[in-house]
């Protein structure tokens, strides 16, 4: 991961206009942990999530809100509660499709999540 991150940061600094317009969100489980193994990213805005799914979701939601200038995204707690609902329903989906939860591939997971979101659309705040 450090190599890919370094390439991305380099491209955003020295690349063409499209590369320079890209933004990045860097997450780590502990604040400043990265300094032990990749000090070159000092100065980047790194968010600590403390290995909590709810914190990851809130960090990503807040970053999306800032980057997109959207004001209609629900809060992190609401998104997290929907995520927990999806996780609770996932074993039944796996059983129905005859795929063990531990066998799920990334593609399976994305397909199931997309199907679930279509069936359970996110209500936007009034």
Rosetta constraint file for C-alpha pairs under 8 A:
AtomPair CA 1 CA 5 HARMONIC 6.11 0.50
AtomPair CA 2 CA 6 HARMONIC 5.99 0.50
AtomPair CA 2 CA 38 HARMONIC 7.19 0.50
AtomPair CA 3 CA 7 HARMONIC 6.24 0.50
AtomPair CA 4 CA 8 HARMONIC 6.19 0.50
AtomPair CA 5 CA 9 HARMONIC 6.15 0.50
AtomPair CA 6 CA 10 HARMONIC 6.00 0.50
AtomPair CA 7 CA 11 HARMONIC 6.04 0.50
AtomPair CA 8 CA 12 HARMONIC 6.13 0.50
AtomPair CA 9 CA 13 HARMONIC 6.25 0.50
AtomPair CA 10 CA 14 HARMONIC 5.86 0.50
AtomPair CA 10 CA 15 HARMONIC 7.34 0.50
AtomPair CA 11 CA 15 HARMONIC 4.50 0.50
AtomPair CA 11 CA 16 HARMONIC 7.83 0.50
AtomPair CA 11 CA 19 HARMONIC 5.77 0.50
AtomPair CA 11 CA 20 HARMONIC 6.88 0.50
AtomPair CA 12 CA 19 HARMONIC 4.95 0.50
AtomPair CA 12 CA 20 HARMONIC 4.15 0.50
AtomPair CA 12 CA 21 HARMONIC 6.96 0.50
AtomPair CA 12 CA 22 HARMONIC 6.33 0.50
AtomPair CA 12 CA 23 HARMONIC 7.83 0.50
AtomPair CA 13 CA 19 HARMONIC 7.83 0.50
AtomPair CA 13 CA 20 HARMONIC 5.91 0.50
AtomPair CA 14 CA 20 HARMONIC 7.23 0.50
AtomPair CA 15 CA 19 HARMONIC 5.20 0.50
AtomPair CA 15 CA 20 HARMONIC 5.95 0.50
AtomPair CA 16 CA 20 HARMONIC 6.17 0.50
AtomPair CA 17 CA 21 HARMONIC 6.22 0.50
AtomPair CA 18 CA 22 HARMONIC 6.90 0.50
AtomPair CA 23 CA 67 HARMONIC 7.84 0.50
AtomPair CA 25 CA 45 HARMONIC 7.38 0.50
AtomPair CA 25 CA 46 HARMONIC 7.05 0.50
AtomPair CA 25 CA 47 HARMONIC 7.87 0.50
AtomPair CA 25 CA 60 HARMONIC 7.73 0.50
AtomPair CA 25 CA 63 HARMONIC 7.12 0.50
AtomPair CA 26 CA 44 HARMONIC 7.91 0.50
AtomPair CA 26 CA 45 HARMONIC 6.96 0.50
AtomPair CA 26 CA 46 HARMONIC 4.97 0.50
AtomPair CA 26 CA 47 HARMONIC 6.31 0.50
AtomPair CA 27 CA 46 HARMONIC 5.70 0.50
AtomPair CA 27 CA 47 HARMONIC 4.89 0.50
AtomPair CA 27 CA 48 HARMONIC 5.84 0.50
AtomPair CA 27 CA 49 HARMONIC 6.85 0.50
AtomPair CA 27 CA 56 HARMONIC 7.80 0.50
AtomPair CA 28 CA 33 HARMONIC 7.35 0.50
AtomPair CA 28 CA 34 HARMONIC 7.44 0.50
AtomPair CA 28 CA 46 HARMONIC 7.10 0.50
AtomPair CA 28 CA 47 HARMONIC 6.29 0.50
AtomPair CA 28 CA 48 HARMONIC 4.99 0.50
AtomPair CA 28 CA 49 HARMONIC 6.28 0.50
AtomPair CA 28 CA 50 HARMONIC 7.70 0.50
AtomPair CA 29 CA 33 HARMONIC 7.77 0.50
AtomPair CA 29 CA 48 HARMONIC 5.16 0.50
AtomPair CA 29 CA 49 HARMONIC 4.99 0.50
AtomPair CA 29 CA 50 HARMONIC 4.52 0.50
AtomPair CA 29 CA 51 HARMONIC 5.26 0.50
AtomPair CA 30 CA 48 HARMONIC 5.05 0.50
AtomPair CA 30 CA 49 HARMONIC 6.79 0.50
AtomPair CA 30 CA 50 HARMONIC 5.72 0.50
AtomPair CA 31 CA 46 HARMONIC 7.59 0.50
AtomPair CA 31 CA 47 HARMONIC 6.91 0.50
AtomPair CA 31 CA 48 HARMONIC 4.96 0.50
AtomPair CA 33 CA 37 HARMONIC 7.96 0.50
AtomPair CA 34 CA 38 HARMONIC 5.60 0.50
AtomPair CA 34 CA 39 HARMONIC 6.79 0.50
AtomPair CA 35 CA 39 HARMONIC 4.56 0.50
AtomPair CA 35 CA 41 HARMONIC 7.99 0.50
AtomPair CA 35 CA 42 HARMONIC 7.42 0.50
AtomPair CA 47 CA 59 HARMONIC 7.09 0.50
AtomPair CA 49 CA 53 HARMONIC 7.72 0.50
AtomPair CA 49 CA 55 HARMONIC 5.05 0.50
AtomPair CA 49 CA 56 HARMONIC 5.48 0.50
AtomPair CA 49 CA 59 HARMONIC 7.64 0.50
AtomPair CA 50 CA 55 HARMONIC 7.37 0.50
AtomPair CA 51 CA 55 HARMONIC 7.77 0.50
AtomPair CA 51 CA 56 HARMONIC 7.81 0.50
AtomPair CA 52 CA 56 HARMONIC 6.47 0.50
AtomPair CA 53 CA 57 HARMONIC 6.19 0.50
AtomPair CA 53 CA 80 HARMONIC 7.83 0.50
AtomPair CA 54 CA 58 HARMONIC 6.19 0.50
AtomPair CA 54 CA 76 HARMONIC 7.28 0.50
AtomPair CA 54 CA 77 HARMONIC 7.12 0.50
AtomPair CA 54 CA 80 HARMONIC 5.74 0.50
AtomPair CA 55 CA 59 HARMONIC 6.03 0.50
AtomPair CA 56 CA 60 HARMONIC 6.18 0.50
AtomPair CA 57 CA 61 HARMONIC 5.98 0.50
AtomPair CA 57 CA 76 HARMONIC 6.06 0.50
AtomPair CA 57 CA 79 HARMONIC 7.32 0.50
AtomPair CA 57 CA 80 HARMONIC 6.45 0.50
AtomPair CA 58 CA 62 HARMONIC 6.00 0.50
AtomPair CA 58 CA 75 HARMONIC 7.42 0.50
AtomPair CA 58 CA 76 HARMONIC 4.30 0.50
AtomPair CA 58 CA 77 HARMONIC 7.23 0.50
AtomPair CA 58 CA 80 HARMONIC 7.89 0.50
AtomPair CA 59 CA 63 HARMONIC 6.16 0.50
AtomPair CA 59 CA 76 HARMONIC 7.94 0.50
AtomPair CA 60 CA 64 HARMONIC 6.10 0.50
AtomPair CA 61 CA 65 HARMONIC 6.15 0.50
AtomPair CA 61 CA 73 HARMONIC 7.81 0.50
AtomPair CA 61 CA 75 HARMONIC 7.43 0.50
AtomPair CA 61 CA 76 HARMONIC 6.20 0.50
AtomPair CA 62 CA 66 HARMONIC 6.25 0.50
AtomPair CA 62 CA 76 HARMONIC 7.76 0.50
AtomPair CA 63 CA 67 HARMONIC 6.02 0.50
AtomPair CA 64 CA 68 HARMONIC 5.77 0.50
AtomPair CA 64 CA 69 HARMONIC 7.96 0.50
AtomPair CA 64 CA 70 HARMONIC 7.96 0.50
AtomPair CA 65 CA 69 HARMONIC 5.58 0.50
AtomPair CA 65 CA 70 HARMONIC 5.30 0.50
AtomPair CA 65 CA 71 HARMONIC 6.72 0.50
AtomPair CA 65 CA 73 HARMONIC 6.96 0.50
AtomPair CA 66 CA 70 HARMONIC 7.29 0.50
AtomPair CA 72 CA 124 HARMONIC 6.62 0.50
AtomPair CA 72 CA 125 HARMONIC 6.74 0.50
AtomPair CA 73 CA 124 HARMONIC 6.93 0.50
AtomPair CA 73 CA 125 HARMONIC 7.79 0.50
AtomPair CA 74 CA 78 HARMONIC 6.33 0.50
AtomPair CA 74 CA 79 HARMONIC 6.80 0.50
AtomPair CA 74 CA 124 HARMONIC 6.65 0.50
AtomPair CA 74 CA 125 HARMONIC 6.71 0.50
AtomPair CA 75 CA 79 HARMONIC 6.46 0.50
AtomPair CA 76 CA 80 HARMONIC 5.94 0.50
AtomPair CA 77 CA 81 HARMONIC 6.14 0.50
AtomPair CA 78 CA 82 HARMONIC 6.41 0.50
AtomPair CA 79 CA 83 HARMONIC 6.18 0.50
AtomPair CA 80 CA 84 HARMONIC 6.17 0.50
AtomPair CA 81 CA 85 HARMONIC 6.25 0.50
AtomPair CA 82 CA 86 HARMONIC 6.25 0.50
AtomPair CA 83 CA 87 HARMONIC 6.21 0.50
AtomPair CA 84 CA 88 HARMONIC 6.12 0.50
AtomPair CA 85 CA 89 HARMONIC 6.32 0.50
AtomPair CA 86 CA 90 HARMONIC 6.00 0.50
AtomPair CA 86 CA 113 HARMONIC 7.49 0.50
AtomPair CA 86 CA 116 HARMONIC 7.20 0.50
AtomPair CA 87 CA 91 HARMONIC 7.65 0.50
AtomPair CA 89 CA 93 HARMONIC 6.63 0.50
AtomPair CA 90 CA 94 HARMONIC 6.17 0.50
AtomPair CA 90 CA 101 HARMONIC 7.90 0.50
AtomPair CA 90 CA 112 HARMONIC 7.92 0.50
AtomPair CA 91 CA 95 HARMONIC 6.14 0.50
AtomPair CA 91 CA 101 HARMONIC 6.35 0.50
AtomPair CA 92 CA 96 HARMONIC 6.12 0.50
AtomPair CA 93 CA 97 HARMONIC 6.26 0.50
AtomPair CA 93 CA 112 HARMONIC 7.68 0.50
AtomPair CA 94 CA 98 HARMONIC 5.82 0.50
AtomPair CA 94 CA 99 HARMONIC 4.94 0.50
AtomPair CA 94 CA 100 HARMONIC 5.97 0.50
AtomPair CA 94 CA 101 HARMONIC 6.09 0.50
AtomPair CA 95 CA 99 HARMONIC 6.21 0.50
AtomPair CA 95 CA 100 HARMONIC 6.96 0.50
AtomPair CA 99 CA 103 HARMONIC 6.45 0.50
AtomPair CA 99 CA 104 HARMONIC 6.83 0.50
AtomPair CA 100 CA 104 HARMONIC 6.73 0.50
AtomPair CA 104 CA 108 HARMONIC 5.74 0.50
AtomPair CA 104 CA 109 HARMONIC 6.28 0.50
AtomPair CA 105 CA 109 HARMONIC 6.23 0.50
AtomPair CA 106 CA 110 HARMONIC 6.15 0.50
AtomPair CA 107 CA 111 HARMONIC 6.08 0.50
AtomPair CA 108 CA 112 HARMONIC 6.10 0.50
AtomPair CA 109 CA 113 HARMONIC 6.01 0.50
AtomPair CA 110 CA 114 HARMONIC 6.02 0.50
AtomPair CA 111 CA 115 HARMONIC 6.14 0.50
AtomPair CA 112 CA 116 HARMONIC 6.07 0.50
AtomPair CA 113 CA 117 HARMONIC 6.11 0.50
AtomPair CA 114 CA 118 HARMONIC 6.20 0.50
AtomPair CA 115 CA 119 HARMONIC 6.30 0.50
AtomPair CA 116 CA 120 HARMONIC 5.89 0.50
AtomPair CA 117 CA 121 HARMONIC 5.29 0.50
AtomPair CA 117 CA 122 HARMONIC 7.23 0.50
